[in-house]
């Protein structure tokens, strides 16, 4: 039997029960496995405290609503489940993955008659990128983020990540760490699982999140930048605008704050603003 994430012990909460890690299973005909009709979250715990826990679980509910279904547990209940899961798994610094999906009652393209299921898993977390990486290298993605009338772009939905998966697969095979995606208009959007910031002349620019996820970490770092006295501007950014950047960094619950040292063939220095944000964010999540 395969080992999920390489481990075979621990607990996963699924539909009201804590079950052993290796026994947390769903039916092969689950609707979401075939059509991607589910939602999920990625959140981090630091010293046993889940950062922005309520915001993550509220977004899980909001994403489900955008896909037309309701999660059968309140935000407060999911909060309690997540904390108990950490305790049962004896975890302090960890990653938590809530996921909600449609069951196997029907394999019609329509999903509204199928059951809604919820699970939460947690595991030890160290780093999204290899520990020795001081700055990440980004390839330009072939795929683009769709228009708001083409997909539920503001939902953290399972099915929407196929273009990100394809982009990251190609990037890693070519020696990069991740890929930078444009949107349907040709503007810079985001990486496959992180938002991007571009700094020049003590001003920090970030793309308008009008066709991709407005990340919780993105919002947090924007607030930190303002508190530190930096001017921050949300605007549509064309790819050629990066050539004048003094530094670039990305943000996300998994990546936290990470400097970018290369995009395509262009190289960038490790920047002071990114370093300051990395320190400030690290202090905030451990308060």
HELIX and SHEET records of a PDB file:
HELIX    1   1 UNK A    4  UNK A    6  5                                   3    
HELIX    2   2 UNK A   21  UNK A   23  5                                   3    
HELIX    3   3 UNK A   31  UNK A   35  1                                   5    
HELIX    4   4 UNK A   53  UNK A   66  1                                  14    
HELIX    5   5 UNK A   75  UNK A   88  1                                  14    
HELIX    6   6 UNK A  158  UNK A  161  5                                   4    
HELIX    7   7 UNK A  162  UNK A  173  1                                  12    
HELIX    8   8 UNK A  216  UNK A  227  1                                  12    
HELIX    9   9 UNK A  239  UNK A  244  5                                   6    
HELIX   10  10 UNK A  272  UNK A  285  1                                  14    
SHEET    1   A 5 UNK A  17  UNK A  20  0                                        
SHEET    2   A 5 UNK A  11  UNK A  14 -1                                        
SHEET    3   A 5 UNK A 116  UNK A 124 -1                                        
SHEET    4   A 5 UNK A  94  UNK A 102 -1                                        
SHEET    5   A 5 UNK A  39  UNK A  40 -1                                        
SHEET    1   B 6 UNK A  17  UNK A  20  0                                        
SHEET    2   B 6 UNK A  11  UNK A  14 -1                                        
SHEET    3   B 6 UNK A 116  UNK A 124 -1                                        
SHEET    4   B 6 UNK A  94  UNK A 102 -1                                        
SHEET    5   B 6 UNK A  43  UNK A  46 -1                                        
SHEET    6   B 6 UNK A  49  UNK A  50 -1                                        
SHEET    1   C 8 UNK A 188  UNK A 191  0                                        
SHEET    2   C 8 UNK A 178  UNK A 183 -1                                        
SHEET    3   C 8 UNK A 136  UNK A 145  1                                        
SHEET    4   C 8 UNK A 256  UNK A 263  1                                        
SHEET    5   C 8 UNK A 247  UNK A 252 -1                                        
SHEET    6   C 8 UNK A 195  UNK A 200 -1                                        
SHEET    7   C 8 UNK A 203  UNK A 206 -1                                        
SHEET    8   C 8 UNK A 231  UNK A 234  1                                        
SHEET    1   D 5 UNK A 188  UNK A 191  0                                        
SHEET    2   D 5 UNK A 178  UNK A 183 -1                                        
SHEET    3   D 5 UNK A 136  UNK A 145  1                                        
SHEET    4   D 5 UNK A 256  UNK A 263  1                                        
SHEET    5   D 5 UNK A 266  UNK A 267 -1                                        
END                                                                             
